[in-house]
Amino acid sequence: MGAFDMLRIANSSLGMHQTWLDALAHNIANASTVRATSEDAFQEQLVVATARPDGGVDVSGIELGDAEGVLQHAPDHPLADADGMVRVPGMDMTVQMTSLVQAQRGFQASVQVTRTAQDTYTAALQIGQR
């Protein structure tokens, strides 16, 4: 492993976790989005990550969740059909919140790795100056 591989790997992890956090924030913000029954429900964003052969991780794509959603009885809603039904996302908020905690902790761990690598490289440079 080269001198700066630790920083490269941590940086790729930071990018992946930031993308994951952004997707989760988007999902949570749209958890209450209501659509007419004739339309697709809000589709959650699912980040797809793949390991790099030389270490690190890449975001290889963002997949969309279920478009069918759940029909909900809301007769007073302006988008309700003749039966009083609207379409809402079928996301599980427990999964979204649990994933949010995982993504935050992964981001924090990557920040700590970056700090440790910087401290290590700084100490090595100081040894070379003596």
C-alpha positions in Angstrom: 0.0 0.0 0.0 1.4 3.3 -1.1 1.9 6.4 1.1 -1.3 8.1 0.2 -3.5 5.0 -0.3 -5.1 5.5 3.1 -6.2 9.0 2.1 -7.5 7.8 -1.3 -9.5 5.0 0.2 -10.9 7.2 2.9 -11.8 9.9 0.4 -13.7 7.3 -1.8 -15.6 6.3 1.4 -16.4 9.9 2.2 -17.9 10.4 -1.3 -20.0 7.2 -1.1 -21.3 8.0 2.3 -22.1 11.6 1.3 -24.1 10.2 -1.7 -25.9 7.8 0.6 -26.7 10.6 3.1 -28.1 12.8 0.3 -30.3 9.9 -1.0 -31.6 9.2 2.4 -32.3 12.9 3.1 -34.2 13.0 -0.2 -36.2 9.9 0.7 -37.1 11.1 4.2 -38.1 14.6 2.8 -40.5 12.9 0.4 -41.9 10.3 2.7 -45.2 12.1 2.9 -45.5 12.9 -0.8 -49.1 12.2 -2.0 -49.9 11.5 -5.6 -53.1 10.7 -7.5 -53.9 6.9 -7.8 -53.3 7.2 -11.6 -49.7 8.3 -11.0 -46.6 6.5 -9.7 -45.8 6.9 -6.0 -42.5 8.7 -5.0 -39.7 6.2 -5.5 -37.0 6.0 -2.9 -33.4 6.3 -4.0 -31.2 3.3 -3.3 -27.4 3.9 -3.6 -25.5 1.0 -5.2 -21.8 0.9 -4.1 -19.1 -1.4 -5.4 -15.7 -2.2 -4.0 -12.6 -1.1 -6.0 -10.1 -3.8 -6.7 -7.3 -1.6 -5.3 -9.2 -0.5 -2.2 -11.9 2.0 -1.7 -15.5 2.2 -3.0 -17.4 3.7 -5.9 -21.0 4.6 -6.3 -22.0 2.6 -9.3 -25.5 3.9 -9.5 -28.7 4.9 -7.8 -31.7 2.5 -8.2 -35.3 3.5 -7.6 -37.6 1.8 -5.3 -41.2 0.6 -5.7 -43.3 2.9 -7.9 -46.6 1.3 -6.9 -46.6 2.7 -3.3 -49.5 2.2 -1.0 -53.1 3.3 -1.5 -54.4 5.4 1.4 -57.9 6.6 2.1 -57.9 10.4 2.2 -61.3 11.5 0.9 -60.7 15.2 1.6 -57.3 15.3 -0.2 -57.5 17.3 -3.5 -55.8 14.4 -5.4 -58.2 11.8 -4.1 -60.0 9.7 -6.7 -63.7 9.0 -6.7 -63.2 6.4 -4.0 -61.3 8.8 -1.8 -57.9 7.1 -2.4 -54.5 8.6 -2.9 -51.1 7.0 -3.5 -48.3 7.4 -1.0 -44.7 6.0 -0.9 -44.3 2.4 0.3 -41.1 3.2 2.1 -40.4 1.9 5.6 -39.3 4.9 7.7 -37.6 2.6 10.2 -35.3 1.3 7.4 -34.6 4.9 6.3 -33.7 6.1 9.7 -31.6 3.1 10.5 -29.7 3.6 7.2 -29.3 7.2 8.0 -27.5 6.4 11.3 -25.3 3.8 9.4 -24.4 6.3 6.8 -23.6 9.0 9.4 -21.4 6.7 11.3 -19.6 5.5 8.2 -19.0 9.1 7.2 -17.6 9.9 10.7 -15.3 6.9 10.6 -14.0 8.0 7.2 -13.3 11.5 8.6 -11.4 9.9 11.5 -9.3 7.8 9.1 -8.5 10.9 7.1 -7.4 12.8 10.3 -5.3 9.8 11.4 -3.6 9.6 8.0 -2.9 13.3 8.0 -1.4 13.1 11.5 0.7 10.1 10.5 2.1 11.9 7.4 2.7 15.1 9.4 4.7 13.1 12.0 6.7 11.3 9.3 7.6 14.7 7.7 8.6 16.1 11.1 10.9 13.1 11.7 12.5 13.7 8.3 13.2 17.4 9.3 15.2 16.5 12.4 
